[in-house]
Amino acid sequence: MTTQPKLCIPVTDVGLEIFKDVRTQIGAIEYKNTRYKFEDHEGLDILFESPYGIISDHLVEWIRTENTFNFLDEKQAISFSCDFGPSCRTYKNVMVNGILRSYPVGTILSEREILSLAVERCAWLRSKFAGILKFEILNFYPTGVYEHVCKPDFISLFLENVNGELLLDLGHARVSSENMGVSFDQYLDELPLERVSEIHFSKAAMVNGVWEDAHELPVEEDYKLLESLIEKLDIRHIVVEYYKDSQKLVDIFNTLYTMFRISD
C-alpha cells in the first residue's frame, strides 16, 4: 500500500441518515450537488462530483445556475470531478424499458474535437477553482453519446492533454468492458491506473440481460479487487456508492474499515 486512502461517504439522503454511525470511520465526504446544507466537515476532506461531463454544455449552464464555484470555495473543496465526455455537446435522456438512456442531440465530436474542447473547459475551470480536477469513467452504451470517451487509450490521451487525475468507478468500468466486448481485467490493465486517485465502490449487475451501473451491494470478489488496487496504486479516497439500504451501507463501511483501517 503506497498511501493511506480515506473512506468517503456521498452527501445524499441515505448518507446523511447513517453519517453519525460511520463518522469515526470516514475521512472525507463527497457532494454531488449544491442543495444539501451540511456542516459537519471538521477534519474531513471535501470532494465534489458534477452531474455533467466536461464536454457537455449542460455543465457550464449548471455551474453558473448553481453558483458552484462559490459552493466549492465555501466548503473548501479539494477536488472537482466530472465525467469523461460525453462525445457530443448536447444530449437527451430517454426511458428505455425502465432504464434511462442518453442519446446525442447534434453532432458526435471527433477525438480531436473532444480533446480541444476539454482543454478549453479545463482552463476555464482552473481559472475559477484551484483544487484538483478528476475525470470519471463513463458507462459505455452504443447510443452515440459514448463514442471514443470510454476507450482506455483515449482516456490516457485525454488525461495527458488536460493534466487530470482518473476517477475509477468500478461499476462503470465493468459496464464499459462488458458492452465493449473486452474482459474486465484487460480493460482495467489498459487504463492509465497510475493516474487513479479516487475509486467509486459498488457492484454493477445485469438488468434485463444488459449490464447496468446498478449500485448493488459489493460481494467478496469486489472487496478483493479493491484490495488489490489499493496495494498497488496511490489511492487517496474510496467513495462508497451504495444507496439502497442504510444498514447494509453501514455494513460496507464496517467491512472496509476492518479490512484497511483507513479512516484517518
Summary of the structure (lengths in Angstrom):
residues: 264
radius of gyration: 17.6
end to end distance: 14.7
largest distance: 49.2
contacts: 863
relative contact order: 0.16
helix: 40%
strand: 25%
